[in-house]
Amino acid sequence: MSSESHAGLPKRPPTLHHTLGAPAPSAIRSPLPGQRSGTPGLDHFNTAPESAVVAILLACCASRRWAERMAAHRPYPDLAALLAAADEAGYDLRPADVTEALADECSAGLHPGAPQAAHTALAAAHAAYESRFGHTFVICLDAYGPDEYLDHLLAGIRTRLTHEPDEERAVAAEELRGLARSRLTHVVANHPESDVAGASR
């Protein structure tokens, strides 16, 4: 996974982005009817043109059906409601939707300053995984610190290489849901108004 942007799209929040500094969903109060949420990023998400929000959502999960469904169900009263909707839409992804989303992901990498041996080991593991399953290895590492990434990446790839293709596709879909949650949390907490309102295909 990577934080590379698509042409014309806002930069995707990092795959290994941590949300520890973002407000916990339970800490964000639902607004009263007619009131704004009190969360500027969510307000912009709720009120931006649909095409702009679909572009933002595609940077979180590249299934167009998922993105259009999420955009169509605005407004969301708080982050918890947004994430719950993302999960529900994620569980409804069809095999073709998962394939579409996986095709847009990039392999998780390490900080450029990591030892060369670590980069080499990870590249070899990614190559083995992609050769077996035909798509990029995806994993959400929000629960871990940067110094733990390599161990969990390598352990995850090694474990999942033992899966049958159908089993691994289900695991990959679950990781996509986790990544979508992480990226949406980042959007709501940190996304400038100009990026939400001005994004376009």
N, C-alpha and C positions, 0 to 999 in steps of 0.2 A: 504494500500500500504506500502511497506517497501523498505529498501535498502539492503535486503538480497541478497547474490549472489548465483548463481547456480554453481554446481560442474563444474569446468573447465572453468567457464566464469568470466569475469571481474566483479567487484562489481557494481551493478546497482546504478546509481545516486539516491539519496534519492527522494522518492515520494513528500515530502514536500520541496524539494530543491528549493531555490530561485535563480533566474537568474538575480537579480538586478545588480550584479557585472559584468555580462557578457556583451560584446559589443552588442548594439542594432543592429538588422539585417541591418537597414538602414545605420549604421555607418561603415559597412564592405564593402570595395570597391571590385568590380569585377576585377579580373586580366585581363590584356591584353592577347590575344592569345599567347600561349606558355609560359606564366608566371605562377608561382605558386600563390596561393591565398594570400599569406602573413599571413595566419592563420595556424600555425603549426598543430593544431588538425585536421583541415579540410584537410590539405595536407596529413596527415597520413591516414585519413579516405578514401581519394580518391585513395591512392596508395597501401594500404595494400591488402594482398590476399583476394579474395572474401569470403572464408570460415571464415576468421578472422572478416571481417566486418559484415557478417551475424550474427555471435555470438554477436558482439557489438549491433547490431540492435535488436536482440531478447531480449537483456537486457533492451531495450527501449520500445518495444512492442512485445509480445510473439506470434504474428501471423507469422508463417514461410513464408506464401505467401507475407505478407507485407515486411518482412525483405529481402527476396530474390529479390523482385521488387526494393526496395530501393538500394540494392547493385548493381543490374544490370544496373542501370541508372547513375552510376558514370561516369565521375567526376562531382561534383557540383562546380560552380564557386565561390559561397559564401554561407554564412549561410542562407540568405533569400531564395535562390534557394533550399537549402536542406530542409528547413522547409516547403516551398510550396509543394515540392514533397512528403514530409511526410503527409501533409494534404490531398493531392490528393489521395495517396495510402490508407490513412485512410478512406476516404469517399467511397472507393471501397471495403471495407471489407465486405465479405459475412457473414451471420449469424454464420456459422461454424468458421470463422476466429475470430469473436468477442468472441465466446465461448472459443476458444483456448487461446486468449489473456487474458480473464478474469480468466481462470483457473490458470494462472501463477501469478496472483496478490495476495498480502497479505493485510489484513486489515490495514488501517492507524492507527498508534499508537501515543501516546504522549511521550514527554521526560520522562525518568524514574523518574525525580524529581518532576513531576506533582503530585498533591494531589491524594491520593488513591481513594477518592470519584470520581474524574474525570475519572480515569482509569476504575472504576466500571461502571459508567454511560455510557462510550463509549463502553465498552465490551457488555453491555446489548443492546445498540442500534445496534451494529454490529450483534449480535445474532438474533435480530428481523428482520433485513434486510435480512440476509442470509437465514433465515427460510422462508421468503416470496418469495424471488426471486431465491434462489438456487445458488447464486454466491456472491463473495466478493464485498463490497461497494467500489467503486473507485471514487476519487475526486482529482482534481488538485487545490492546494491551493497557487499557486505561487503569487497571488495578495495580500496575507495576511501575517501579521507578526506572529511569533510563539505564541504570547500571544492571538491571535485571532483564532488559530487552533481549539480549543475545541468547541467554540461557532459555528463556521462554519461547523465543522464535524457533530455535533449533529443536527443543523438546517437542514443541507443537508439530513441527513438520515431521519429525521422526515418528511420533505417535500416529499422526494422520496418514502417513504413508502406508500404514498397515490396514487402513480402511478399504472396504469395497467401494467402488465408484458411487453407488447410490447412497451409502452411508456417509461418505465424504461430502457429497453434494448437500446433504441435509446439514452437516456441520458448517460448511461454508455459508449456507443461507443464514444460519444462526449468527455467525460472525458478521455478516453483512448487516443484520439487524442491530447488533451492538455498535458497529461503526456508524450507522445512520443516527443512532441515539447520541453518540459522542459528538458527531459533527453538527447535529441540530442544536445540541446544548451550547456548542461553541458559537453557532450563528446567533442564537438568542442572547447570549451573554456578551459577545464581543463584536458582532457584525455592524459596521458603520451603516448609517442610513443610505449613503450614496451607493454602497455595494448592493444592498437589498433592493432598493428602488430602481437602480440603474442597470441591473444585470439583464442581459438579453442573449438569445441564441445568435 
